[in-house]
């Protein structure tokens, strides 16, 4: 129960449940009814019993009946949908603001204090407003447990909100096909008690309660997970969309630069160029323009931490 304004979060979810159950029930009823009628007509009016086709006169009552009933059912479905959609455009004034950013193929979440995470961390029983941003193609942020889903369209301002009522972890999925690794694009909502959330939010080094040690380990890996690098680059040598990080530092790579194939050594400058201008040198065997530039997103300190982590994978 969200008590600050008397808003009942359970009713919020219940509205969507009612709409789902109603539409599903009507669909099943029609499926069963039409199937039964089809079987009856096949048996009753087959060629053995009716060798000569006969014309059946129309019925105005029947025409009105099967026009009015579907219309009423459609209006009821619309009412359920409207009752669920209308509150989505009016988040509470005291809602916590979080920017959700989607890219191929990961989500990241930025809080008002500047902190970024790969999972959505929120306090229990507090309304949360998500500003939805896509950096490349159309994605769709879907949190099944809260019955909310919205497309994330590049260049379009969109938002949605919800109220987490219980401490726990819940799935987040992308519900819009967005490319080769769409099915890997998932995250979690991690609902904390207000006390635990306040501690985590105030201290950028604090771990999420329930985790052992740092949430993701090295600082460089932390940055890369938040930015979605793991969706395209592996750390075990396997080939995904982009080259693997395993034993990469110090090795030579064949790349295409200005239309020519050349050999370069993977060093600090190469990694920095690959992050800030990914199309400048494209590794042979991989496509260009799948990776976005991270200029303005990652600073020099972030780059150095990433380089440190990639170096560690050589050990």
Order of alpha helices (4+ residues) and beta strands (2+ residues): alpha-alpha-beta-beta-beta-beta-beta-beta-beta-beta-beta-beta-alpha-alpha-beta-beta-alpha-beta-alpha
